[in-house]
């Protein structure tokens, strides 16, 4: 499921879309709510990992810009 969530994030799916997609993969004896509770931290983690390089680049550019002037 983790790889699926990562691929959905990479494709630009929003949380609601990911929830709908993940519900199709609900395990036997799991409720849809349990699936969502398992998937939400995966979504948040994937979004952080995707945003981290952008944040680092932004901070690096600001630092370099400040040192130049």
C-alpha positions, 0 to 999 in steps of 0.5 A: 500500500505504501508504494501505491500511495507514493505513486498516487502522490507522485501523480498529483492525486489529492487526499480524497482521490487517494482515499477512494483508490485506497478503499479498493484495497481494504483488507479483509476484516478491515473497515474503510475507516481503518484503511483510511487511518492506515493510509493517512500517515502514508500520505503525509509522509509522502508529501513531506518527502516530495516537498523536502527537496523543494524546501532545501533548494529554496533555503539554499537559494536564499542563503546564496542570495544573501551571501552574494549581496 
